[in-house]
């Protein structure tokens, strides 16, 4: 009569440990992916806000530059001659 090995006799502790490790790895991977998605949303919104601030700063700078140039051009630089 041949003896047959049941999977629980041979692979029980090893299989249980492997399953625990794989479940831990899957749970950790899912948590990291969730965090990465959240941070990506923050990065995109921060990038958009910075881009809007840069456009506003360039616009204000351009308006001030034009204003200063027109003011500088209206200054009379003719010196009166002594006589």
Biopython code that builds the backbone (N, CA, C, O; Angstrom):
import numpy as np
from Bio.PDB.StructureBuilder import StructureBuilder

atoms = [
    (1, "UNK", "N", (0.832, -1.174, 0.000)),
    (1, "UNK", "CA", (0.000, 0.000, 0.000)),
    (1, "UNK", "C", (0.887, 1.252, 0.000)),
    (1, "UNK", "O", (1.732, 1.432, 0.877)),
    (2, "UNK", "N", (0.682, 2.085, -0.973)),
    (2, "UNK", "CA", (1.492, 3.300, -1.104)),
    (2, "UNK", "C", (0.870, 4.408, -0.273)),
    (2, "UNK", "O", (-0.350, 4.551, -0.186)),
    (3, "UNK", "N", (1.742, 5.173, 0.323)),
    (3, "UNK", "CA", (1.245, 6.309, 1.101)),
    (3, "UNK", "C", (1.189, 7.531, 0.206)),
    (3, "UNK", "O", (2.124, 7.797, -0.549)),
    (4, "UNK", "N", (0.148, 8.240, 0.284)),
    (4, "UNK", "CA", (0.019, 9.474, -0.500)),
    (4, "UNK", "C", (0.175, 10.656, 0.446)),
    (4, "UNK", "O", (-0.328, 10.656, 1.570)),
    (5, "UNK", "N", (0.879, 11.648, -0.039)),
    (5, "UNK", "CA", (1.094, 12.847, 0.761)),
    (5, "UNK", "C", (-0.021, 13.844, 0.491)),
    (5, "UNK", "O", (-0.359, 14.129, -0.657)),
    (6, "UNK", "N", (-0.556, 14.343, 1.522)),
    (6, "UNK", "CA", (-1.555, 15.391, 1.362)),
    (6, "UNK", "C", (-0.828, 16.741, 1.261)),
    (6, "UNK", "O", (0.235, 16.907, 1.860)),
    (7, "UNK", "N", (-1.380, 17.702, 0.520)),
    (7, "UNK", "CA", (-0.714, 19.002, 0.401)),
    (7, "UNK", "C", (-0.523, 19.690, 1.754)),
    (7, "UNK", "O", (0.435, 20.443, 1.930)),
    (8, "UNK", "N", (-1.398, 19.448, 2.687)),
    (8, "UNK", "CA", (-1.248, 20.111, 3.984)),
    (8, "UNK", "C", (-0.088, 19.537, 4.772)),
    (8, "UNK", "O", (0.489, 20.230, 5.610)),
    (9, "UNK", "N", (0.266, 18.284, 4.519)),
    (9, "UNK", "CA", (1.387, 17.676, 5.237)),
    (9, "UNK", "C", (2.715, 18.271, 4.796)),
    (9, "UNK", "O", (3.583, 18.549, 5.623)),
    (10, "UNK", "N", (2.872, 18.465, 3.488)),
    (10, "UNK", "CA", (4.161, 18.901, 2.962)),
    (10, "UNK", "C", (4.255, 20.407, 2.811)),
    (10, "UNK", "O", (5.262, 21.007, 3.189)),
    (11, "UNK", "N", (3.247, 21.009, 2.276)),
    (11, "UNK", "CA", (3.331, 22.411, 1.903)),
    (11, "UNK", "C", (2.620, 23.357, 2.869)),
    (11, "UNK", "O", (2.615, 24.564, 2.629)),
    (12, "UNK", "N", (2.038, 22.873, 3.918)),
    (12, "UNK", "CA", (1.235, 23.686, 4.819)),
    (12, "UNK", "C", (1.911, 24.945, 5.323)),
    (12, "UNK", "O", (1.463, 26.047, 5.003)),
    (13, "UNK", "N", (2.986, 24.817, 6.109)),
    (13, "UNK", "CA", (3.608, 26.033, 6.652)),
    (13, "UNK", "C", (4.223, 26.914, 5.566)),
    (13, "UNK", "O", (4.126, 28.140, 5.628)),
    (14, "UNK", "N", (4.854, 26.290, 4.574)),
    (14, "UNK", "CA", (5.490, 27.065, 3.509)),
    (14, "UNK", "C", (4.447, 27.801, 2.671)),
    (14, "UNK", "O", (4.619, 28.977, 2.347)),
    (15, "UNK", "N", (3.373, 27.107, 2.324)),
    (15, "UNK", "CA", (2.321, 27.721, 1.527)),
    (15, "UNK", "C", (1.626, 28.840, 2.306)),
    (15, "UNK", "O", (1.319, 29.893, 1.748)),
    (16, "UNK", "N", (1.384, 28.609, 3.576)),
    (16, "UNK", "CA", (0.743, 29.642, 4.394)),
    (16, "UNK", "C", (1.616, 30.886, 4.490)),
    (16, "UNK", "O", (1.110, 32.006, 4.423)),
    (17, "UNK", "N", (2.919, 30.699, 4.645)),
    (17, "UNK", "CA", (3.836, 31.842, 4.716)),
    (17, "UNK", "C", (3.867, 32.575, 3.386)),
    (17, "UNK", "O", (3.861, 33.805, 3.349)),
    (18, "UNK", "N", (3.901, 31.824, 2.295)),
    (18, "UNK", "CA", (3.925, 32.454, 0.977)),
    (18, "UNK", "C", (2.650, 33.251, 0.724)),
    (18, "UNK", "O", (2.701, 34.355, 0.182)),
    (19, "UNK", "N", (1.525, 32.700, 1.111)),
    (19, "UNK", "CA", (0.253, 33.406, 0.928)),
    (19, "UNK", "C", (0.228, 34.674, 1.759)),
    (19, "UNK", "O", (-0.230, 35.715, 1.289)),
    (20, "UNK", "N", (0.722, 34.598, 3.010)),
    (20, "UNK", "CA", (0.770, 35.805, 3.848)),
    (20, "UNK", "C", (1.653, 36.880, 3.241)),
    (20, "UNK", "O", (1.297, 38.058, 3.233)),
    (21, "UNK", "N", (2.806, 36.469, 2.734)),
    (21, "UNK", "CA", (3.727, 37.442, 2.122)),
    (21, "UNK", "C", (3.107, 38.062, 0.885)),
    (21, "UNK", "O", (3.201, 39.273, 0.685)),
    (22, "UNK", "N", (2.481, 37.255, 0.061)),
    (22, "UNK", "CA", (1.848, 37.799, -1.152)),
    (22, "UNK", "C", (0.689, 38.729, -0.822)),
    (22, "UNK", "O", (0.508, 39.748, -1.488)),
    (23, "UNK", "N", (-0.092, 38.395, 0.186)),
    (23, "UNK", "CA", (-1.194, 39.278, 0.586)),
    (23, "UNK", "C", (-0.651, 40.593, 1.148)),
    (23, "UNK", "O", (-1.204, 41.660, 0.881)),
    (24, "UNK", "N", (0.428, 40.516, 1.923)),
    (24, "UNK", "CA", (1.063, 41.724, 2.458)),
    (24, "UNK", "C", (1.575, 42.590, 1.314)),
    (24, "UNK", "O", (1.366, 43.803, 1.298)),
    (25, "UNK", "N", (2.257, 41.946, 0.347)),
    (25, "UNK", "CA", (2.801, 42.685, -0.794)),
    (25, "UNK", "C", (1.671, 43.341, -1.590)),
    (25, "UNK", "O", (1.802, 44.496, -1.996)),
    (26, "UNK", "N", (0.579, 42.636, -1.820)),
    (26, "UNK", "CA", (-0.548, 43.183, -2.577)),
    (26, "UNK", "C", (-1.167, 44.365, -1.849)),
    (26, "UNK", "O", (-1.479, 45.383, -2.468)),
    (27, "UNK", "N", (-1.349, 44.235, -0.516)),
    (27, "UNK", "CA", (-1.926, 45.320, 0.280)),
    (27, "UNK", "C", (-1.004, 46.550, 0.266)),
    (27, "UNK", "O", (-1.483, 47.674, 0.120)),
    (28, "UNK", "N", (0.307, 46.348, 0.416)),
    (28, "UNK", "CA", (1.271, 47.451, 0.397)),
    (28, "UNK", "C", (1.278, 48.143, -0.965)),
    (28, "UNK", "O", (1.308, 49.371, -1.048)),
    (29, "UNK", "N", (1.250, 47.339, -2.033)),
    (29, "UNK", "CA", (1.253, 47.910, -3.380)),
    (29, "UNK", "C", (0.002, 48.760, -3.626)),
    (29, "UNK", "O", (0.078, 49.838, -4.216)),
    (30, "UNK", "N", (-1.156, 48.255, -3.162)),
    (30, "UNK", "CA", (-2.396, 48.998, -3.316)),
    (30, "UNK", "C", (-2.355, 50.315, -2.547)),
    (30, "UNK", "O", (-2.816, 51.335, -3.058)),
    (31, "UNK", "N", (-1.815, 50.313, -1.332)),
    (31, "UNK", "CA", (-1.699, 51.535, -0.540)),
    (31, "UNK", "C", (-0.777, 52.539, -1.214)),
    (31, "UNK", "O", (-1.082, 53.731, -1.257)),
    (32, "UNK", "N", (0.354, 52.065, -1.744)),
    (32, "UNK", "CA", (1.289, 52.972, -2.415)),
    (32, "UNK", "C", (0.688, 53.575, -3.677)),
    (32, "UNK", "O", (0.894, 54.754, -3.967)),
    (33, "UNK", "N", (-0.056, 52.766, -4.428)),
    (33, "UNK", "CA", (-0.704, 53.295, -5.626)),
    (33, "UNK", "C", (-1.769, 54.329, -5.271)),
    (33, "UNK", "O", (-1.936, 55.320, -5.982)),
    (34, "UNK", "N", (-2.485, 54.100, -4.180)),
    (34, "UNK", "CA", (-3.493, 55.066, -3.733)),
    (34, "UNK", "C", (-2.834, 56.378, -3.339)),
    (34, "UNK", "O", (-3.312, 57.454, -3.697)),
    (35, "UNK", "N", (-1.739, 56.284, -2.603)),
    (35, "UNK", "CA", (-1.016, 57.510, -2.211)),
    (35, "UNK", "C", (-0.454, 58.233, -3.424)),
    (35, "UNK", "O", (-0.489, 59.461, -3.487)),
    (36, "UNK", "N", (0.066, 57.479, -4.391)),
    (36, "UNK", "CA", (0.645, 58.098, -5.584)),
    (36, "UNK", "C", (-0.424, 58.841, -6.371)),
    (36, "UNK", "O", (-0.165, 59.924, -6.896)),
    (37, "UNK", "N", (-1.617, 58.275, -6.460)),
    (37, "UNK", "CA", (-2.700, 58.960, -7.166)),
    (37, "UNK", "C", (-3.074, 60.251, -6.463)),
    (37, "UNK", "O", (-3.296, 61.268, -7.120)),
    (38, "UNK", "N", (-3.148, 60.228, -5.153)),
    (38, "UNK", "CA", (-3.481, 61.432, -4.405)),
    (38, "UNK", "C", (-2.432, 62.508, -4.600)),
    (38, "UNK", "O", (-2.775, 63.673, -4.802)),
    (39, "UNK", "N", (-1.139, 62.138, -4.541)),
    (39, "UNK", "CA", (-0.077, 63.115, -4.706)),
    (39, "UNK", "C", (-0.053, 63.660, -6.131)),
    (39, "UNK", "O", (0.244, 64.836, -6.341)),
    (40, "UNK", "N", (-0.361, 62.818, -7.102)),
    (40, "UNK", "CA", (-0.394, 63.311, -8.470)),
    (40, "UNK", "C", (-1.455, 64.383, -8.634)),
    (40, "UNK", "O", (-1.226, 65.368, -9.337)),
    (41, "UNK", "N", (-2.577, 64.222, -8.021)),
    (41, "UNK", "CA", (-3.616, 65.246, -8.087)),
    (41, "UNK", "C", (-3.154, 66.547, -7.476)),
    (41, "UNK", "O", (-3.441, 67.618, -8.010)),
    (42, "UNK", "N", (-2.432, 66.473, -6.351)),
    (42, "UNK", "CA", (-1.899, 67.671, -5.724)),
    (42, "UNK", "C", (-0.860, 68.333, -6.616)),
    (42, "UNK", "O", (-0.829, 69.558, -6.732)),
    (43, "UNK", "N", (-0.015, 67.534, -7.241)),
    (43, "UNK", "CA", (1.023, 68.091, -8.105)),
    (43, "UNK", "C", (0.398, 68.804, -9.295)),
    (43, "UNK", "O", (0.831, 69.898, -9.657)),
    (44, "UNK", "N", (-0.612, 68.201, -9.906)),
    (44, "UNK", "CA", (-1.255, 68.834, -11.047)),
    (44, "UNK", "C", (-1.925, 70.143, -10.655)),
    (44, "UNK", "O", (-1.809, 71.135, -11.376)),
    (45, "UNK", "N", (-2.622, 70.161, -9.529)),
    (45, "UNK", "CA", (-3.293, 71.402, -9.121)),
    (45, "UNK", "C", (-2.267, 72.470, -8.752)),
    (45, "UNK", "O", (-2.467, 73.647, -9.050)),
    (46, "UNK", "N", (-1.170, 72.071, -8.105)),
    (46, "UNK", "CA", (-0.127, 73.054, -7.780)),
    (46, "UNK", "C", (0.528, 73.592, -9.044)),
    (46, "UNK", "O", (0.827, 74.783, -9.127)),
    (47, "UNK", "N", (0.749, 72.738, -10.013)),
    (47, "UNK", "CA", (1.358, 73.189, -11.271)),
    (47, "UNK", "C", (0.440, 74.170, -11.995)),
    (47, "UNK", "O", (0.912, 75.166, -12.542)),
    (48, "UNK", "N", (-0.838, 73.906, -12.003)),
    (48, "UNK", "CA", (-1.793, 74.810, -12.649)),
    (48, "UNK", "C", (-1.821, 76.154, -11.933)),
    (48, "UNK", "O", (-1.848, 77.201, -12.580)),
    (49, "UNK", "N", (-1.816, 76.133, -10.603)),
    (49, "UNK", "CA", (-1.836, 77.386, -9.839)),
    (49, "UNK", "C", (-0.557, 78.194, -10.091)),
    (49, "UNK", "O", (-0.618, 79.416, -10.227)),
    (50, "UNK", "N", (0.587, 77.531, -10.152)),
    (50, "UNK", "CA", (1.849, 78.229, -10.429)),
    (50, "UNK", "C", (1.821, 78.820, -11.833)),
    (50, "UNK", "O", (2.272, 79.948, -12.033)),
    (51, "UNK", "N", (1.302, 78.085, -12.801)),
    (51, "UNK", "CA", (1.230, 78.593, -14.177)),
    (51, "UNK", "C", (0.334, 79.822, -14.250)),
    (51, "UNK", "O", (0.663, 80.781, -14.948)),
    (52, "UNK", "N", (-0.792, 79.810, -13.543)),
    (52, "UNK", "CA", (-1.684, 80.974, -13.532)),
    (52, "UNK", "C", (-0.991, 82.161, -12.887)),
    (52, "UNK", "O", (-1.109, 83.284, -13.377)),
    (53, "UNK", "N", (-0.265, 81.931, -11.787)),
    (53, "UNK", "CA", (0.453, 83.016, -11.116)),
    (53, "UNK", "C", (1.538, 83.605, -12.019)),
    (53, "UNK", "O", (1.749, 84.818, -12.024)),
    (54, "UNK", "N", (2.219, 82.760, -12.775)),
    (54, "UNK", "CA", (3.259, 83.243, -13.694)),
    (54, "UNK", "C", (2.639, 84.092, -14.799)),
    (54, "UNK", "O", (3.187, 85.137, -15.149)),
    (55, "UNK", "N", (1.517, 83.664, -15.350)),
    (55, "UNK", "CA", (0.850, 84.450, -16.402)),
    (55, "UNK", "C", (0.419, 85.808, -15.862)),
    (55, "UNK", "O", (0.581, 86.823, -16.540)),
    (56, "UNK", "N", (-0.128, 85.837, -14.655)),
    (56, "UNK", "CA", (-0.538, 87.110, -14.061)),
    (56, "UNK", "C", (0.673, 88.003, -13.832)),
    (56, "UNK", "O", (0.617, 89.201, -14.110)),
    (57, "UNK", "N", (1.774, 87.434, -13.326)),
    (57, "UNK", "CA", (2.982, 88.227, -13.074)),
    (57, "UNK", "C", (3.552, 88.797, -14.369)),
    (57, "UNK", "O", (3.974, 89.953, -14.398)),
    (58, "UNK", "N", (3.571, 88.018, -15.423)),
    (58, "UNK", "CA", (4.082, 88.509, -16.712)),
    (58, "UNK", "C", (3.180, 89.615, -17.249)),
    (58, "UNK", "O", (3.673, 90.603, -17.795)),
    (59, "UNK", "N", (1.873, 89.462, -17.102)),
    (59, "UNK", "CA", (0.933, 90.483, -17.571)),
    (59, "UNK", "C", (1.121, 91.785, -16.808)),
    (59, "UNK", "O", (1.184, 92.856, -17.411)),
    (60, "UNK", "N", (1.210, 91.700, -15.492)),
    (60, "UNK", "CA", (1.415, 92.918, -14.682)),
    (60, "UNK", "C", (2.755, 93.547, -15.013)),
    (60, "UNK", "O", (2.858, 94.770, -15.115)),
    (61, "UNK", "N", (3.783, 92.725, -15.182)),
    (61, "UNK", "CA", (5.104, 93.260, -15.557)),
    (61, "UNK", "C", (5.065, 93.970, -16.904)),
    (61, "UNK", "O", (5.672, 95.029, -17.065)),
    (62, "UNK", "N", (4.360, 93.400, -17.864)),
    (62, "UNK", "CA", (4.251, 94.040, -19.182)),
    (62, "UNK", "C", (3.509, 95.361, -19.110)),
    (62, "UNK", "O", (3.899, 96.328, -19.764)),
    (63, "UNK", "N", (2.433, 95.413, -18.315)),
    (63, "UNK", "CA", (1.678, 96.663, -18.165)),
    (63, "UNK", "C", (2.546, 97.736, -17.523)),
    (63, "UNK", "O", (2.557, 98.881, -17.974)),
    (64, "UNK", "N", (3.273, 97.368, -16.474)),
    (64, "UNK", "CA", (4.152, 98.345, -15.810)),
    (64, "UNK", "C", (5.276, 98.809, -16.738)),
    (64, "UNK", "O", (5.638, 99.985, -16.726)),
    (65, "UNK", "N", (5.827, 97.903, -17.536)),
    (65, "UNK", "CA", (6.895, 98.271, -18.471)),
    (65, "UNK", "C", (6.398, 99.294, -19.489)),
    (65, "UNK", "O", (7.076, 100.287, -19.752)),
    (66, "UNK", "N", (5.235, 99.062, -20.054)),
    (66, "UNK", "CA", (4.670, 100.003, -21.025)),
    (66, "UNK", "C", (4.395, 101.353, -20.354)),
    (66, "UNK", "O", (4.657, 102.407, -20.935)),
    (67, "UNK", "N", (3.871, 101.311, -19.137)),
    (67, "UNK", "CA", (3.564, 102.553, -18.423)),
    (67, "UNK", "C", (4.837, 103.349, -18.149)),
    (67, "UNK", "O", (4.866, 104.563, -18.351)),
    (68, "UNK", "N", (5.889, 102.669, -17.688)),
    (68, "UNK", "CA", (7.151, 103.368, -17.407)),
    (68, "UNK", "C", (7.801, 103.893, -18.681)),
    (68, "UNK", "O", (8.387, 104.976, -18.671)),
    (69, "UNK", "N", (7.709, 103.146, -19.772)),
    (69, "UNK", "CA", (8.300, 103.607, -21.028)),
    (69, "UNK", "C", (7.600, 104.860, -21.537)),
    (69, "UNK", "O", (8.260, 105.807, -21.965)),
    (70, "UNK", "N", (6.279, 104.875, -21.495)),
    (70, "UNK", "CA", (5.562, 106.065, -21.977)),
    (70, "UNK", "C", (5.835, 107.263, -21.074)),
    (70, "UNK", "O", (5.920, 108.395, -21.551)),
    (71, "UNK", "N", (5.973, 107.016, -19.770)),
    (71, "UNK", "CA", (6.288, 108.111, -18.868)),
    (71, "UNK", "C", (7.697, 108.635, -19.132)),
    (71, "UNK", "O", (7.927, 109.844, -19.114)),
    (72, "UNK", "N", (8.637, 107.724, -19.378)),
    (72, "UNK", "CA", (10.019, 108.129, -19.642)),
    (72, "UNK", "C", (10.115, 108.882, -20.962)),
    (72, "UNK", "O", (10.904, 109.820, -21.073)),
    (73, "UNK", "N", (9.337, 108.496, -21.959)),
    (73, "UNK", "CA", (9.380, 109.189, -23.248)),
    (73, "UNK", "C", (8.760, 110.587, -23.169)),
    (73, "UNK", "O", (9.083, 111.455, -23.981)),
    (74, "UNK", "N", (7.872, 110.806, -22.196)),
    (74, "UNK", "CA", (7.239, 112.118, -22.097)),
    (74, "UNK", "C", (8.074, 113.131, -21.308)),
    (74, "UNK", "O", (7.695, 114.298, -21.206)),
    (75, "UNK", "N", (9.196, 112.698, -20.757)),
    (75, "UNK", "CA", (10.080, 113.629, -20.017)),
    (75, "UNK", "C", (10.826, 114.488, -21.022)),
    (75, "UNK", "O", (11.392, 113.980, -21.990)),
    (76, "UNK", "N", (10.823, 115.814, -20.783)),
    (76, "UNK", "CA", (11.513, 116.741, -21.648)),
    (76, "UNK", "C", (12.993, 116.734, -21.306)),
    (76, "UNK", "O", (13.383, 117.023, -20.175)),
    (77, "UNK", "N", (13.813, 116.401, -22.299)),
    (77, "UNK", "CA", (15.272, 116.322, -22.076)),
    (77, "UNK", "C", (15.991, 117.510, -22.691)),
    (77, "UNK", "O", (17.221, 117.554, -22.660)),
    (78, "UNK", "N", (15.265, 118.480, -23.253)),
    (78, "UNK", "CA", (15.930, 119.659, -23.833)),
    (78, "UNK", "C", (16.393, 120.578, -22.687)),
    (78, "UNK", "O", (15.615, 120.955, -21.810)),
    (79, "UNK", "N", (17.645, 120.908, -22.732)),
    (79, "UNK", "CA", (18.158, 121.838, -21.708)),
    (79, "UNK", "C", (18.087, 123.246, -22.279)),
    (79, "UNK", "O", (18.420, 123.475, -23.442)),
    (80, "UNK", "N", (17.657, 124.165, -21.465)),
    (80, "UNK", "CA", (17.605, 125.536, -21.983)),
    (80, "UNK", "C", (19.016, 126.111, -22.149)),
    (80, "UNK", "O", (19.912, 125.857, -21.345)),
    (81, "UNK", "N", (19.176, 126.878, -23.201)),
    (81, "UNK", "CA", (20.496, 127.471, -23.450)),
    (81, "UNK", "C", (20.626, 128.767, -22.648)),
    (81, "UNK", "O", (19.693, 129.562, -22.537)),
    (82, "UNK", "N", (21.794, 128.936, -22.110)),
    (82, "UNK", "CA", (22.039, 130.155, -21.304)),
    (82, "UNK", "C", (22.195, 131.368, -22.205)),
    (82, "UNK", "O", (22.851, 131.280, -23.243)),
    (83, "UNK", "N", (21.632, 132.448, -21.848)),
    (83, "UNK", "CA", (21.748, 133.531, -22.769)),
    (83, "UNK", "C", (21.681, 134.828, -22.267)),
    (83, "UNK", "O", (21.776, 135.791, -23.029)),
]
sb = StructureBuilder()
sb.init_structure("model")
sb.init_model(0)
sb.init_chain("A")
sb.init_seg("    ")
for serial, (resi, resn, name, xyz) in enumerate(atoms, 1):
    if name == "N":
        sb.init_residue(resn, " ", resi, " ")
    sb.init_atom(name, np.array(xyz, "f"), 0.0, 1.0, " ", f" {name:<3s}", serial, name[0])
structure = sb.get_structure()
